[in-house]
Amino acid sequence: MKRTRSESLFQTAQQYIPGGVNSPVRAFKAVGGNPLFIVKGKGARITDADGNEFIDYVASWGPLIFGHAHPQIVEAVSTQAQLGTSFGAPTELEIELAQKVAEAVPSIETVRLVSSGTEATLSALRLARGFTGRDKIVKFEGCYHGHSDSLLVKAGSGVLSLGLPDCPGIVNDLAKKTLTLPYNDINAVEELFSSLGKEIACLIVEPIAGNMGVVPPQPGFLEVLRKVTARSGTLLIFDEVITGFRVAFGGAQKLYGVSPDLTCLGKIIGGGLPVGAYGGKKEIMDHIAPTGAVYQAGTLSGNPLAVTAGIEMLNLLSQPGVYDDLEKKSERLCHGFKENVKQAGVTATFTRVGSMFSMFFTDQEIVSFESVKTSDTHLFKRYFNAMLEEGIYIAPSQFEAGFMSAVHTDEDIDATLAAQGRALKKARG
Ligand SMILES: *Cc1c(COP(=O)(O)O)cnc(C)c1O
């Protein structure tokens, strides 16, 4: 495969951009080689600067559940662009997106729009601390909640793939307020809350972990989180930046029937443009300025272009049958992966919830950060590169989710399975 143009762009990029990328996970550090520069995407496929085409399972790391350049989204964004791209004043579009989100997500009554997932989680955290008057927070090992100081502790894939230790630049006294527990460990949660519960402002969790590869919640885990936080007056925050509108229209809380106090959203609700959001009960959300004293703001928050894309995305997702179709296609793909793995005589463990899935090169049951870390990352590296050669674009790390979109066709899936069979044999050696 020719990569000369991407190689040369990467050389230039490194002169002007740290590491040549604007987000570290794009750098291919964990898999060797250099990142591909992408020039266009259409449906389930992307094309790089050398003209190579790939079937895409990264989906911009989750947002593109209707693929690249969906005509309905493109048209809405172009129309809005002609009317103006930003006003710094309220628009009716913001009401429409907020209303759609509030109607879809069970625990959300009111919602504040921001411009990224990171902003959503850091704002929700500040609100929780302001609302409860407490400092301590709890998160789980391997869960990623954006890169804000309080949350960048034991934070999963990006940090894990690069092998970085705890991040320099984060004030120690602040990091100390972040307590971490093993994902899915009910006993550890109950123990911590029975001693310190009354000092904890919030517990934040990915209801389906998606940033150490996909790690589904064990039965009862989310219910216990709900129970112990309610008992201690601690706010339960679901970070549904990946899972919101991915696993169901209304997110993981709809799927599992557990209702958090606050919910963070991002990725899909921007339809491929920068949108994040956090919401919950009006009574809690009203502590945010201008009604309350907890300050949070944004020049481009609720930006009309981004909000328009989000509205169209939710319109597309609310058509009947979308999630059933995603489920069927994802099931077929992962079933085929399993068959290929058997055929190739490779050891792997699969996880999947709806259209988010992972294949870990380990024989361990996948329940936590400890278990995903047993994966054979050398084998993954060879597998990733063999897949790329075959024209299949997956995330360049063992510790990331794969994403199916509504526009992957049966032919795309067949082609992926044939390619994956060959790639596995090559990687196995
Ligand atoms: C991607 C992600 C974030 C951060 O969102 P950004 O838009 O990258 O800032 C936060 N939480 C989860 C669960 C995510 O997957």
The ligand as an SDF file (V2000), in Angstrom:
LIG
                    3D

 15 15  0  0  0  0  0  0  0  0999 V2000
  -14.5580   10.8380   24.2680 C   0  0  0  0  0  0  0  0  0  0  0  0
  -14.9770   10.8010   25.6880 C   0  0  0  0  0  0  0  0  0  0  0  0
  -14.9150   11.9290   26.5150 C   0  0  0  0  0  0  0  0  0  0  0  0
  -14.2670   13.2020   26.0810 C   0  0  0  0  0  0  0  0  0  0  0  0
  -14.9070   13.8090   25.0080 O   0  0  0  0  0  0  0  0  0  0  0  0
  -14.1030   14.8580   24.1090 P   0  0  0  0  0  0  0  0  0  0  0  0
  -15.1320   15.3830   23.1750 O   0  0  0  0  0  0  0  0  0  0  0  0
  -13.0090   14.0800   23.4500 O   0  0  0  0  0  0  0  0  0  0  0  0
  -13.5670   15.9020   25.0150 O   0  0  0  0  0  0  0  0  0  0  0  0
  -15.4400   11.8460   27.7920 C   0  0  0  0  0  0  0  0  0  0  0  0
  -15.9910   10.7120   28.2390 N   0  0  0  0  0  0  0  0  0  0  0  0
  -16.0740    9.6000   27.4740 C   0  0  0  0  0  0  0  0  0  0  0  0
  -16.7380    8.3860   28.0200 C   0  0  0  0  0  0  0  0  0  0  0  0
  -15.5460    9.6040   26.1900 C   0  0  0  0  0  0  0  0  0  0  0  0
  -15.5740    8.4850   25.4630 O   0  0  0  0  0  0  0  0  0  0  0  0
  1  2  1  0
  2  3  1  0
  2 14  2  0
  3  4  1  0
  3 10  2  0
  4  5  1  0
  5  6  1  0
  6  7  2  0
  6  8  1  0
  6  9  1  0
 10 11  1  0
 11 12  2  0
 12 13  1  0
 12 14  1  0
 14 15  1  0
M  END
$$$$
